[in-house]
Amino acid sequence: MSNNNVKRRKYKKDFLNKVIVRVDFDTPLPIAASGPAKGIYGTVKERFPITEEKKLIGKELLIGPDVTKERSIESKEWHYYGKNREKHLTITPNVIFIEYNK
């Protein structure tokens, strides 16, 4: 049953000027070193035409009662932006992050 008489209301001034959505994964996504799968890339590229790849280098310090270990961590992030950089999508194996600015 559909009601076509629903009246939409709009604020005189936009209520939000930034929207952020973040999805964290318990198990990392299987993303190749070349980036997300072609199907995902094709869909993303339609809405986010500017692409940037960033290499991350970090250090992890494990401190235990007897031993302290340090290890280097290298990973990549793929950043996609709208034509005017008004929106930003970040894809990593652990997180998908979307930000819309007005």
N, C-alpha and C positions, 0 to 999 in steps of 0.2 A: 504494500500500500504506500503510495507516494503522495506527498503533500507539496504541490507546486506553489502554494501560497505562502511559503516561508519567506519572511522579510529579513534581509540581511542588513545589519547595521555596520556602519563604518565610523571609526573615531575621526574627529576633526583633525587631530594631530596623531600621527602614527604612534602607537603605544610602545613598540620595541624599536631600538635602533641597532641592536646586535643580537644574533641568535647563534648559540654554540651547541653542537651535538657531538658527543664523544661516546664511542663504543669501544670498550676494552674486551679483549679476547682472553679467555682462560688458557686456551691452547693456541700458540702462534699459528698464523696463517702460512700455508706453504707458498711463499712468494719467491720466484726465481730471482737471481741476481740482476737479470735484465728488467725486472719490474713485474707489475701485476699481469695476469693473463690477458690475451688479446681481446676477449669478450668484455672483460671489465674495462680495459683501456678504451675500447671503442665507445662504450656507453658514457664513460667519464669525459672523454674528449669532446663530446657533443655539448656538454654544459660547462666544461672547464677547459678551454682551448690552450691555455698557457701551461706548459709542463716544466718542472724543475726537479732534478734528482739531487739529493744531498747525502753525502757520506758522513756517518757519525762515528766518532772514535771516543771511546770511554774507558774508564778504569773501574774495576770492581775490586773492592777490598773485603776479604773474608777474615774476620777476626774470631779466633777460637781460644779455648783455654790454654792450649799448648802451642798452637801454630797460627801465624798470620800469613795469608796468601794474597797476592795481588795478581790480577789477570787483566789483559786488554780485551776490549770488546769492540768489534767493528760491525756496523750494520748500515742499512740504507733506508732513507725515507723518500717517498715520491710525493711531491707537492704539485697540485693542480689549481689554477686560478681562473676566474672569470675574465672576460675581455678587459674589464677595467679594474681587475683585482678586487672587485666588490665581494667576491666569495672565494673561499679557500678550502680545498679538500686535501687532507694529508692521509696517506696510506702507509702503514708500517705493518710488520708481521703481528704486532701486538695491539694496535690501535687504529681505528678510523676516526678522523676528526674533521668536522665540517664547521665552518664559520661563515656567517653571512653578515656583512656590514651594510648599513644604509648610508 
